[in-house]
């Protein structure tokens, strides 16, 4: 079981949420989807790829580093 920082999950090679979002947006742009529509869908695209990364992390037994999930009030 490996522990990843949020930055590694977002930009790293193994989970790479940002890369997956970029590819999906690029494909929408290739299909000539209106920029306004892409902007409207962008949050949902991020949520989709974040959930896919979480599922993959669960399947592979990986987790988020303890220091990354601490909330201070």
C-alpha positions in Angstrom: 0.0 0.0 0.0 1.4 3.3 -1.1 0.5 6.7 0.3 0.2 9.6 -2.1 0.0 13.3 -1.7 -2.9 15.2 -3.3 -0.4 16.7 -5.7 0.8 13.3 -6.8 -2.8 12.1 -7.3 -3.6 15.3 -9.3 -0.5 15.5 -11.4 1.4 12.3 -11.1 1.9 9.5 -13.6 -0.1 6.8 -11.8 -3.4 8.6 -11.2 -3.0 11.9 -13.1 -6.4 13.4 -12.8 -5.3 16.6 -14.5 -4.0 14.7 -17.5 -7.2 12.8 -17.8 -9.3 15.9 -17.6 -7.1 17.7 -20.2 -7.5 14.7 -22.6 -11.3 14.7 -22.3 -11.5 18.5 -22.8 -9.2 18.2 -25.8 -11.4 15.6 -27.3 -14.5 17.8 -26.8 -12.7 20.6 -28.5 -11.7 18.4 -31.4 -15.4 17.6 -31.8 -16.0 21.3 -32.1 -18.1 21.5 -28.9 -18.8 25.1 -27.9 -16.4 26.6 -25.4 -19.2 27.6 -23.1 -20.5 24.0 -23.0 -17.0 22.8 -22.2 -16.7 25.3 -19.3 -20.1 24.2 -18.0 -19.1 20.6 -18.0 -15.6 21.1 -16.6 -16.5 20.6 -12.9 -18.3 17.4 -13.7 -15.3 16.2 -15.7 -13.0 16.8 -12.7 -15.5 15.0 -10.4 -15.7 12.0 -12.8 -11.9 11.6 -13.0 -11.5 12.1 -9.3 -14.0 9.3 -8.6 -12.3 7.1 -11.1 -8.9 7.7 -9.4 -10.4 7.0 -6.0 -11.8 3.7 -7.3 -8.4 2.8 -8.8 -6.7 3.7 -5.5 -9.1 1.5 -3.6 -8.6 -1.4 -6.0 -4.8 -1.1 -5.7 -4.8 -0.6 -1.9 -3.3 2.9 -2.1 -4.3 5.8 0.0 -3.8 9.5 0.6 -1.0 10.6 2.9 -2.1 11.2 6.5 -0.7 14.8 6.4 -2.9 15.6 3.4 -6.3 14.8 5.0 -5.9 16.7 8.3 -8.4 19.5 8.7 -7.5 22.3 11.1 -10.3 24.6 12.5 
